[in-house]
Amino acid sequence: MNKIVLFDWGDTLMVDFTDQPGHMKDWANVQAVNGAEQALKRLSSISSLFVATGAIGTTSELMRLAFQRTSLSPFISGYYCPNNVGYEKPSAQFYKTIAHNIDCRVEDIIMVGDNLERDILPAIAVGMSAIWLNSKHQKNLHNVNEISCLNELCSLYEVLNQSR
């Protein structure tokens, strides 16, 4: 069985234009992160893909509507946020509850995100694999799996999926 992949939302799959007010579904412009469509298209053929954001004030429906404005929505199986999880990211319960809702073990999930402290380290702490989208080329002091762009994701995914 291939691993489940959880993606952070802002600046991992879609560009977070912090100057835009309101919900992303209503923004004048929305934009997928470079390489996101190709990575999701390839991974969705072998794994289930979900979005797991820490965004406060959003719902899974608002997320779905934002994703529908891009080419990414056909590849996403579901959306998780504090509103429907009941816990905030980066708490361990946030990640454990999502695993429970997807009906899989945390060990069968790979978390992909751009924030080391909120996405990657908490996911690893609960037993998930994780891939840091380190597009800002920060120092990797924790020696975690990393990519600099989403175009590199599928190769590292295959390595992680085989290593379990």
Buried (B, 14 or more C-beta within 10 A) or exposed (E): EBBBBBBBBBBBBBBBBEEBEEBBBEBEEBEBBEBBBBBBBBBBEEBBBBBBBBBEEBBBEBBBBBBBBBBBBEBBEBBBBBBBBEBEBBBBBBBBBBBEEBEBEBEBBBBBBBBBEBBBBBBBEBBBBBBBBBBEEEEEEEEBBBBEBBEBBBEBBEEBBEEE
